[in-house]
Each structure stands twice: as C-alpha cells, then as structure tokens.
Amino acid sequence: MIPIDLASVQVSLDNIAYAEDQAPSYAKWGILSVQKAKQKYPNAAVIDYLHVGRYNSPDHSTEKFKLWLKENGREFRALVEIKYNPKTEQVIRIAISDASE
C-alpha cells in the first residue's frame, strides 16, 4: 500500500462540477426511493437498485426503481414508483410494493 499525503492532493472545482453534470437525471429520485424503502423496511439493508425507467404523461412523470434488500439473511425485491410534477418536481405519490417472484 502506498501512503498518500492528503495535504498535497488538489481537487479542481471544474472536475467537481463535471462530476455533478454527469449524474443521471434520475439520481435525485433514486436517492428518494432508497430513503423511502429504508423507512418501510427499517431493518433491511439495500444491496442494490436499478432504475427501471421514466414514464411521462401530459401532467406527471413516474420514475420506477427496483431495489434489492436483505434482512435476516433473506433477500427480497421491492418496486418503488415515484409520481411527480415534472415542472415543479413536487412529489404526488410514492408507492412501494413487493416485487419478489
């Protein structure tokens, strides 16, 4: 292992701005989906998640995510749907359902 002198590490603000610009458009909703799943399943660990897709209609958009969770050695999946106003980004409804097969 090579020691690193953190005092000599420089981070360019341009690089940080670039990284933020590269975040997927659904990132905000992905974070919210994980937070809501943790509220519903407080003892479960979120192992992974997948952005299933965005579905648009004239008055709202819906982001869908599939989450893989683990609790007491059992793995299961949950489907999170976040319906929101795309102009204001105000959440209309969040639904979490069991997606286990």
C-alpha positions in Angstrom: 0.0 0.0 0.0 1.3 3.4 -1.0 0.9 6.2 1.6 -0.8 9.3 0.3 -0.1 12.8 1.7 -3.7 14.3 1.6 -2.3 17.8 2.1 -0.7 17.5 -1.4 -3.9 16.3 -3.1 -5.6 19.0 -5.1 -9.1 18.8 -6.5 -10.2 21.0 -9.3 -13.6 22.7 -8.9 -14.0 22.1 -12.6 -13.8 18.3 -12.0 -16.4 18.5 -9.3 -18.8 20.5 -11.5 -18.2 18.0 -14.3 -19.0 15.1 -12.0 -22.2 16.7 -10.9 -23.2 17.3 -14.5 -22.7 13.6 -15.3 -25.1 12.4 -12.6 -28.1 10.7 -14.3 -31.3 12.7 -14.4 -33.0 10.1 -12.1 -30.3 10.3 -9.4 -32.4 12.5 -7.1 -35.4 10.1 -7.4 -33.1 7.1 -6.8 -31.9 8.6 -3.5 -35.5 9.2 -2.5 -36.6 5.7 -3.4 -33.8 4.2 -1.2 -34.8 6.5 1.7 -38.5 5.5 1.4 -37.6 1.8 1.2 -35.5 2.2 4.3 -38.5 3.7 6.1 -40.7 0.8 5.1 -38.1 -1.8 5.8 -36.0 -0.3 8.6 -34.1 -3.5 9.4 -33.2 -4.3 5.8 -30.0 -3.3 4.0 -30.3 -2.0 0.5 -28.0 -4.1 -1.6 -28.5 -2.6 -5.0 -31.1 -0.7 -7.1 -32.0 -0.5 -10.7 -33.6 2.4 -12.5 -36.4 0.7 -14.4 -37.4 3.8 -16.3 -39.3 7.0 -16.6 -42.8 7.2 -17.8 -44.3 10.6 -18.9 -47.8 11.8 -19.3 -49.0 15.3 -20.0 -49.4 16.2 -16.3 -46.9 14.0 -14.4 -43.9 11.7 -14.7 -43.2 8.5 -12.9 -39.8 7.1 -12.0 -39.6 3.4 -11.3 -36.9 1.6 -9.4 -36.3 -2.0 -8.4 -34.4 -2.4 -5.1 -32.7 -5.5 -3.8 -32.9 -5.7 0.0 -31.5 -8.1 2.6 -33.0 -8.7 6.1 -32.1 -11.6 8.4 -30.3 -13.5 5.7 -33.3 -13.2 3.3 -33.0 -11.3 0.1 -36.1 -9.7 -1.5 -37.0 -7.1 -4.0 -39.2 -4.0 -3.8 -40.6 -1.9 -6.6 -40.7 1.9 -5.9 -42.7 4.2 -8.1 -42.4 8.0 -7.6 -45.0 10.1 -9.4 -44.2 13.8 -9.6 -44.9 17.0 -11.4 -42.0 17.4 -13.9 -42.3 21.2 -13.9 -42.2 21.7 -10.2 -40.6 18.4 -9.1 -43.2 18.2 -6.4 -43.9 14.6 -5.4 -47.5 13.5 -6.0 -47.3 9.9 -4.7 -44.7 7.3 -3.7 -45.8 3.6 -3.9 -43.6 0.7 -2.6 -44.7 -2.8 -3.4 -43.2 -6.3 -3.0 -41.5 -7.3 -6.3 -40.4 -10.8 -5.2 -41.1 -13.5 -7.6 
